[in-house]
Amino acid sequence: MLISRTYLVLPICSASVVVLAGCQENEEIRRYSVEKQGVEKMAPPDNALIIPTPGKPTDRLLAAIVPRGEQTWFFKVTGRADALDKETETFRTFVRSLRFAEGQGGHPTWTLPEGWRAIPASGMRFATLQFGPKEEPFELTVIPLPSPQDDQNAYILSNINRWRGQLSRPPIGQQQMAEQSEQFDLDDATATIVSILGNLKQDNMTRPPFASSRPFAASPAAKPDPIRPKTGELSPIIFSKPEGWVEGEVGGMRKAAFKVTDGEKTVEITVIDLAGAAGDRLSNINRWREQIQLDTITQEQLDRDMKSIEVGDGTGDYVELVGPEDAQPQESILGVITIHSGRAWFIKLKGAAGLAENEKQRFESFVKSVKFTPSSGSL
């Protein structure tokens, strides 16, 4: 049974000083249809994004998807519904403040709502923002991925359905997506906001990217090797850890993580896997270049700069990127992209330029030591 409710979406202005965005024009009255399930109390009239779910839902996901040129930007936070519900309007205000630098590869800037704070990004995260309770803050991850070359709407829907699956919700179609999401125009992009209420599956209680801010809880592991020593979880890769590398947190797409510190200098090494379509070399390497203040390059220049390196029983494409000498701080990225069993694997070192140079030989040895297990193609 469908119940139609009409909500008036009002313009939002931040009470704090807004540098990058102002009030938006009035939007039209929109009609939303939501499934009537269970006995849960319906959403309050001022929040058309909340979607009922059967049983006793405990978790909520707030996310915005913003396609722009060759990249699609994902802004996502997951947490306890009773606490995150209070942040819905602030999340909307944050998304409305998004502005993008000129050019197809331009990265976003925003106005931080009062009480929000940025923490160091890592792995594939362009940024990580924390807000809410000090004891257990929410983490909003900002992650760019290559845009598809075909149907953008289908790509957005597939991500929404993946998130719905993580919260024990059934998939939806294009029509339901239009009814259960909110779209509005930014300067030169369109943002799609979704809010999903459900029960987070235990095997999805991982840290971002594309994950909850809750601590990692591994599924019961099978006994065959290889086993991750910290989590007890069956690992899709095995490798030789270089001396001096300190293991970091793993979970979700992050299959391995390490950190090396020398005084105030730090580099982080991560191994991440995505769907094979995300392995486009030029868009990913241009994204890495932007992270360390380098200009984007053409395919012709990439073909000259990229070299091959052994990864497991195959090979990967390897680039060494050094940021400008006058950058503060000056950083480097050593990055490898390889495809295995239909998955795109990213092995990346990022951090202080001098320390990255010192770790270059150990990084290359680590890459060559990586072996894929039989389960690596299905994660």
KABEL-V805519 format. One record per residue. N is the residue number from 1. RES is the residue in three letters. SS is DSSP state (2 for helix, 1 for strand, 0 for the rest). OMEGA is omega as a letter, one per 30 degrees, with the letter a starting at -180 (NA if undefined). D_LAST is the distance of its C-alpha to the last C-alpha in whole Angstrom. Layout:
((N/RES/SS/OMEGA/D_LAST) (N/RES/SS/OMEGA/D_LAST))
//
This chain:
((1/MET/0/l/36) (2/LEU/1/l/36) (3/ILE/1/l/38) (4/SER/1/l/39) (5/ARG/1/l/39) (6/THR/1/a/41) (7/TYR/1/l/40) (8/LEU/0/a/42) (9/VAL/0/a/39) (10/LEU/0/l/42) (11/PRO/0/a/41) (12/ILE/0/l/40) (13/CYS/0/l/42) (14/SER/0/l/41) (15/ALA/0/l/43) (16/SER/0/a/43) (17/VAL/0/a/44) (18/VAL/0/a/42) (19/VAL/0/a/42) (20/LEU/0/a/39) (21/ALA/0/l/40) (22/GLY/0/l/42) (23/CYS/0/l/43) (24/GLN/0/l/41) (25/GLU/0/l/44) (26/ASN/0/l/44) (27/GLU/0/a/41) (28/GLU/0/l/42) (29/ILE/0/a/42) (30/ARG/1/l/39) (31/ARG/1/a/38) (32/TYR/1/l/35) (33/SER/1/a/34) (34/VAL/1/a/32) (35/GLU/1/l/31) (36/LYS/0/a/34) (37/GLN/0/l/32) (38/GLY/0/a/33) (39/VAL/0/a/35) (40/GLU/0/l/34) (41/LYS/0/a/36) (42/MET/0/a/36) (43/ALA/0/l/35) (44/PRO/0/a/38) (45/PRO/0/a/40) (46/ASP/0/a/39) (47/ASN/0/a/35) (48/ALA/0/a/34) (49/LEU/0/a/30) (50/ILE/0/a/30) (51/ILE/0/a/29) (52/PRO/0/l/30) (53/THR/0/a/27) (54/PRO/0/l/28) (55/GLY/0/a/29) (56/LYS/0/a/29) (57/PRO/0/a/26) (58/THR/0/a/26) (59/ASP/1/l/23) (60/ARG/1/l/24) (61/LEU/1/l/22) (62/LEU/1/a/24) (63/ALA/1/l/23) (64/ALA/1/l/24) (65/ILE/1/a/23) (66/VAL/1/l/25) (67/PRO/1/l/25) (68/ARG/1/l/28) (69/GLY/0/a/28) (70/GLU/0/a/25) (71/GLN/1/l/23) (72/THR/1/a/22) (73/TRP/1/a/22) (74/PHE/1/l/20) (75/PHE/1/a/22) (76/LYS/1/l/21) (77/VAL/1/l/22) (78/THR/1/l/21) (79/GLY/1/l/23) (80/ARG/1/a/26) (81/ALA/2/a/27) (82/ASP/2/l/31) (83/ALA/2/a/31) (84/LEU/2/l/29) (85/ASP/2/a/31) (86/LYS/2/a/34) (87/GLU/2/a/32) (88/THR/2/a/31) (89/GLU/2/l/34) (90/THR/2/l/34) (91/PHE/2/l/30) (92/ARG/2/a/32) (93/THR/2/l/35) (94/PHE/2/a/32) (95/VAL/2/l/31) (96/ARG/2/a/34) (97/SER/0/a/35) (98/LEU/0/l/32) (99/ARG/1/a/34) (100/PHE/1/l/33) (101/ALA/0/a/34) (102/GLU/0/l/36) (103/GLY/0/a/34) (104/GLN/0/a/31) (105/GLY/0/a/29) (106/GLY/0/a/31) (107/HIS/0/a/29) (108/PRO/1/l/30) (109/THR/1/a/32) (110/TRP/0/l/33) (111/THR/0/a/36) (112/LEU/0/l/34) (113/PRO/0/l/36) (114/GLU/0/l/38) (115/GLY/0/l/36) (116/TRP/0/l/33) (117/ARG/1/l/32) (118/ALA/1/l/30) (119/ILE/1/a/28) (120/PRO/0/l/27) (121/ALA/0/l/24) (122/SER/0/l/21) (123/GLY/0/a/18) (124/MET/0/a/17) (125/ARG/1/l/20) (126/PHE/1/l/23) (127/ALA/1/l/24) (128/THR/1/a/24) (129/LEU/1/l/27) (130/GLN/1/l/28) (131/PHE/1/l/30) (132/GLY/0/a/32) (133/PRO/0/a/32) (134/LYS/0/a/33) (135/GLU/0/a/32) (136/GLU/0/a/28) (137/PRO/0/l/28) (138/PHE/1/l/26) (139/GLU/1/l/24) (140/LEU/1/a/23) (141/THR/1/l/21) (142/VAL/1/a/22) (143/ILE/1/l/19) (144/PRO/1/l/20) (145/LEU/1/l/18) (146/PRO/1/l/20) (147/SER/0/l/21) (148/PRO/0/l/21) (149/GLN/0/a/24) (150/ASP/0/a/24) (151/ASP/0/a/24) (152/GLN/2/l/24) (153/ASN/2/l/24) (154/ALA/2/l/21) (155/TYR/2/l/19) (156/ILE/2/a/20) (157/LEU/2/a/20) (158/SER/2/l/16) (159/ASN/2/l/16) (160/ILE/2/l/18) (161/ASN/2/l/17) (162/ARG/2/l/13) (163/TRP/2/l/15) (164/ARG/2/l/18) (165/GLY/2/l/15) (166/GLN/2/l/14) (167/LEU/0/l/18) (168/SER/0/l/18) (169/ARG/0/a/20) (170/PRO/0/l/20) (171/PRO/0/l/20) (172/ILE/0/l/23) (173/GLY/0/a/24) (174/GLN/2/a/26) (175/GLN/2/l/29) (176/GLN/2/l/28) (177/MET/2/l/26) (178/ALA/2/a/29) (179/GLU/2/a/31) (180/GLN/0/l/28) (181/SER/0/l/28) (182/GLU/1/l/31) (183/GLN/1/l/31) (184/PHE/1/a/34) (185/ASP/1/l/35) (186/LEU/0/a/35) (187/ASP/0/a/37) (188/ASP/0/l/35) (189/ALA/0/l/32) (190/THR/1/l/31) (191/ALA/1/l/29) (192/THR/1/a/27) (193/ILE/1/l/27) (194/VAL/1/l/25) (195/SER/1/a/25) (196/ILE/1/l/23) (197/LEU/1/a/25) (198/GLY/1/l/23) (199/ASN/0/a/21) (200/LEU/0/l/18) (201/LYS/0/a/16) (202/GLN/2/a/16) (203/ASP/2/l/12) (204/ASN/2/l/12) (205/MET/0/a/15) (206/THR/0/l/14) (207/ARG/0/l/16) (208/PRO/0/g/16) (209/PRO/0/a/15) (210/PHE/0/a/14) (211/ALA/0/a/15) (212/SER/0/l/18) (213/SER/0/l/20) (214/ARG/0/l/20) (215/PRO/0/a/20) (216/PHE/0/l/16) (217/ALA/0/a/16) (218/ALA/0/l/14) (219/SER/0/l/13) (220/PRO/0/a/16) (221/ALA/0/l/14) (222/ALA/0/a/15) (223/LYS/0/a/18) (224/PRO/0/l/17) (225/ASP/0/f/16) (226/PRO/0/l/15) (227/ILE/1/l/15) (228/ARG/0/a/15) (229/PRO/0/a/19) (230/LYS/0/a/19) (231/THR/0/a/16) (232/GLY/0/a/16) (233/GLU/0/l/12) (234/LEU/1/a/11) (235/SER/0/l/10) (236/PRO/0/l/8) (237/ILE/1/l/11) (238/ILE/1/a/15) (239/PHE/0/l/18) (240/SER/0/a/21) (241/LYS/0/l/22) (242/PRO/0/l/25) (243/GLU/0/l/28) (244/GLY/0/l/29) (245/TRP/0/a/25) (246/VAL/1/a/25) (247/GLU/1/l/21) (248/GLY/0/a/20) (249/GLU/0/l/18) (250/VAL/0/l/14) (251/GLY/1/a/11) (252/GLY/0/l/9) (253/MET/0/a/8) (254/ARG/1/a/11) (255/LYS/1/l/10) (256/ALA/1/l/14) (257/ALA/1/a/17) (258/PHE/1/l/21) (259/LYS/1/l/24) (260/VAL/1/a/27) (261/THR/1/l/31) (262/ASP/1/a/34) (263/GLY/0/l/37) (264/GLU/0/a/36) (265/LYS/1/a/33) (266/THR/1/l/30) (267/VAL/1/l/27) (268/GLU/1/l/23) (269/ILE/1/a/20) (270/THR/1/l/17) (271/VAL/1/a/13) (272/ILE/1/l/11) (273/ASP/1/l/8) (274/LEU/1/l/9) (275/ALA/1/a/9) (276/GLY/2/a/12) (277/ALA/2/a/15) (278/ALA/2/a/15) (279/GLY/2/l/16) (280/ASP/0/a/19) (281/ARG/2/a/21) (282/LEU/2/a/24) (283/SER/2/l/23) (284/ASN/2/a/21) (285/ILE/2/l/23) (286/ASN/2/l/26) (287/ARG/2/l/24) (288/TRP/2/a/24) (289/ARG/2/l/28) (290/GLU/2/a/29) (291/GLN/2/a/27) (292/ILE/0/l/30) (293/GLN/0/l/33) (294/LEU/0/l/33) (295/ASP/0/l/34) (296/THR/0/a/31) (297/ILE/0/l/32) (298/THR/0/l/32) (299/GLN/2/l/30) (300/GLU/2/l/33) (301/GLN/2/l/33) (302/LEU/2/l/29) (303/ASP/2/l/30) (304/ARG/2/a/33) (305/ASP/2/a/31) (306/MET/0/l/27) (307/LYS/1/a/27) (308/SER/1/l/25) (309/ILE/1/l/24) (310/GLU/1/l/22) (311/VAL/1/a/18) (312/GLY/0/l/18) (313/ASP/0/a/19) (314/GLY/1/a/19) (315/THR/1/l/20) (316/GLY/1/l/19) (317/ASP/1/a/22) (318/TYR/1/l/23) (319/VAL/1/l/26) (320/GLU/1/a/28) (321/LEU/1/l/29) (322/VAL/1/a/32) (323/GLY/0/a/33) (324/PRO/0/a/37) (325/GLU/0/a/39) (326/ASP/0/l/41) (327/ALA/0/l/38) (328/GLN/0/f/38) (329/PRO/0/l/35) (330/GLN/0/a/35) (331/GLU/1/l/31) (332/SER/1/l/29) (333/ILE/1/l/26) (334/LEU/1/a/24) (335/GLY/1/l/21) (336/VAL/1/l/19) (337/ILE/1/l/17) (338/THR/1/l/15) (339/ILE/1/l/13) (340/HIS/1/l/11) (341/SER/0/l/10) (342/GLY/0/l/10) (343/ARG/1/l/9) (344/ALA/1/a/11) (345/TRP/1/a/11) (346/PHE/1/l/14) (347/ILE/1/a/16) (348/LYS/1/l/19) (349/LEU/1/a/22) (350/LYS/1/l/24) (351/GLY/1/a/28) (352/ALA/1/a/31) (353/ALA/2/a/33) (354/GLY/2/a/35) (355/LEU/2/l/32) (356/ALA/2/l/30) (357/GLU/2/l/32) (358/ASN/2/a/33) (359/GLU/2/a/29) (360/LYS/2/a/29) (361/GLN/2/l/29) (362/ARG/2/l/27) (363/PHE/2/a/24) (364/GLU/2/l/25) (365/SER/2/l/25) (366/PHE/2/a/22) (367/VAL/2/a/20) (368/LYS/2/a/21) (369/SER/2/a/20) (370/VAL/0/l/16) (371/LYS/1/a/15) (372/PHE/1/l/12) (373/THR/0/a/11) (374/PRO/2/a/10) (375/SER/2/a/7) (376/SER/2/a/6) (377/GLY/2/a/6) (378/SER/0/a/4) (379/LEU/0/NA/0))
//
